[in-house]
């Protein structure tokens, strides 16, 4: 039997360097993603502020000019929303089963 000659210190150092390299790369990826998320939050916050300022001014003007038809449409939409929410039996089909029918006897011969 031939003895295996292994340089264990070198093997352990190579394994440690491989595992260490993987963790260093993972840490770098996490840091890059964190930087991108911070940059994305800043740009979207600026864009949202600009859009909301414009929308708020437009809505303030439109709120005072709402017609009766608009108010009626909103009232009907709210009514239908709450009616559908509370009516759980809506569109339920109930079929009464007759166990003595010919179909039942044909499909369940053992009975």
Protein Blocks (a to p, Z undefined) as FASTA:
>chain_A
ZZddddfklmmmmmmmmmmmmmmmmmmmmmmmmmmmmmmmmmmmmmmmmmmmmmmmmmmm
mmmmccfklmmmmmmmmmmmmmmmmmmkgoiacddddfkbmklmmmmmmZZ
